[in-house]
Amino acid sequence: MARKRIQKPETRKEDSIEDAEPGDYCYYLSAGNRPVFAEITEVREENGIKLLQLICQVDFKFMNLPAIICAFDEKLLKGKKRRDLCPEVYK
Protein backbone atom coordinates (compact mmCIF):
# COMPACT_ATOMS: atom_id res chain seq x y z
CA MET A 1 0.00 0.00 0.00
CA ALA A 2 1.37 3.43 -0.94
CA ARG A 3 2.06 6.01 1.73
CA LYS A 4 -0.02 9.13 1.87
CA ARG A 5 2.02 12.22 1.02
CA ILE A 6 1.80 14.99 3.59
CA GLN A 7 1.77 18.52 2.19
CA LYS A 8 3.60 21.27 4.10
CA PRO A 9 1.63 24.50 4.52
CA GLU A 10 2.95 27.46 2.54
CA THR A 11 5.06 30.17 4.17
CA ARG A 12 5.19 33.87 3.29
CA LYS A 13 8.59 33.74 1.55
CA GLU A 14 8.84 37.42 0.56
CA ASP A 15 7.92 38.81 3.99
CA SER A 16 10.16 39.64 6.94
CA ILE A 17 9.95 37.50 10.07
CA GLU A 18 9.33 40.75 12.00
CA ASP A 19 5.80 40.73 10.50
CA ALA A 20 5.06 37.23 11.86
CA GLU A 21 1.65 36.51 13.36
CA PRO A 22 0.27 33.51 15.28
CA GLY A 23 -0.86 30.83 12.84
CA ASP A 24 1.95 31.47 10.32
CA TYR A 25 4.51 28.81 9.43
CA CYS A 26 8.27 29.47 9.34
CA TYR A 27 11.69 27.84 9.59
CA TYR A 28 14.05 28.08 12.57
CA LEU A 29 17.62 27.00 13.24
CA SER A 30 17.75 23.90 15.40
CA ALA A 31 20.45 23.25 17.99
CA GLY A 32 22.42 21.53 15.21
CA ASN A 33 22.09 24.68 13.03
CA ARG A 34 19.72 23.06 10.53
CA PRO A 35 16.52 24.71 9.26
CA VAL A 36 13.40 23.04 10.71
CA PHE A 37 9.73 23.74 9.89
CA ALA A 38 7.47 25.10 12.66
CA GLU A 39 4.16 26.85 13.36
CA ILE A 40 4.10 30.19 15.18
CA THR A 41 1.68 30.17 18.13
CA GLU A 42 2.63 33.40 19.95
CA VAL A 43 4.69 36.54 19.32
CA ARG A 44 6.05 38.64 22.22
CA GLU A 45 8.98 40.80 23.28
CA GLU A 46 11.23 40.43 26.33
CA ASN A 47 14.25 42.56 27.23
CA GLY A 48 14.17 44.19 23.79
CA ILE A 49 14.33 40.84 21.93
CA LYS A 50 11.38 39.69 19.82
CA LEU A 51 10.49 36.09 20.74
CA LEU A 52 8.38 33.55 18.89
CA GLN A 53 6.70 30.58 20.52
CA LEU A 54 6.85 27.75 17.99
CA ILE A 55 5.53 24.22 17.63
CA CYS A 56 8.11 22.14 15.77
CA GLN A 57 6.39 20.19 12.99
CA VAL A 58 8.98 17.38 13.18
CA ASP A 59 9.11 16.65 16.94
CA PHE A 60 5.89 18.49 17.95
CA LYS A 61 7.54 20.25 20.87
CA PHE A 62 7.02 23.85 22.03
CA MET A 63 9.95 26.27 21.86
CA ASN A 64 10.53 29.94 22.64
CA LEU A 65 13.14 31.31 20.24
CA PRO A 66 14.39 34.76 19.25
CA ALA A 67 12.94 35.90 15.92
CA ILE A 68 16.43 36.58 14.54
CA ILE A 69 17.08 32.82 14.11
CA CYS A 70 13.76 32.31 12.28
CA ALA A 71 12.78 33.05 8.67
CA PHE A 72 9.91 32.42 6.29
CA ASP A 73 12.33 31.23 3.59
CA GLU A 74 14.48 28.18 4.33
CA LYS A 75 17.28 29.43 2.05
CA LEU A 76 17.91 32.44 4.30
CA LEU A 77 18.99 30.13 7.15
CA LYS A 78 21.18 27.65 5.26
CA GLY A 79 24.83 27.91 6.26
CA LYS A 80 24.08 30.17 9.26
CA LYS A 81 24.80 29.46 12.93
CA ARG A 82 22.73 30.37 15.99
CA ARG A 83 25.61 31.93 17.88
CA ASP A 84 26.55 34.17 14.94
CA LEU A 85 22.98 35.43 14.37
CA CYS A 86 22.10 36.12 18.01
CA PRO A 87 25.24 36.35 20.20
CA GLU A 88 23.39 38.06 23.10
CA VAL A 89 21.34 34.89 23.65
CA TYR A 90 23.68 32.09 22.49
CA LYS A 91 27.10 32.80 24.05
C-alpha positions, 0 to 999 in steps of 0.5 A, a space after each residue: 500500500 502506498 504512503 499518503 504524502 503529507 503537504 507542508 503548509 505554505 510560508 510567506 517567503 517574501 515577507 520579513 519574520 518581524 511581521 510574523 503573526 500567530 498561525 503562520 509557518 516558518 523555519 528556525 535554526 535547530 540546535 544543530 544549526 539546521 533549518 526546521 519547519 514550525 508553526 508560530 503560536 505566539 509573538 512577544 517581546 522580552 528585554 528588547 528581543 522579539 520572541 516567537 513561541 513555535 511548535 516544531 512540525 517534526 518533533 511536535 515540541 514547544 519552543 521559545 526562540 528569538 525571531 532573529 534565528 527564524 525566517 519564512 524562507 528556508 534558504 535564508 537560514 542555510 549555512 548560518 549558525 545560531 551563535 553568529 545570528 544572536 550572540 546576546 542569547 547564544 554565548 
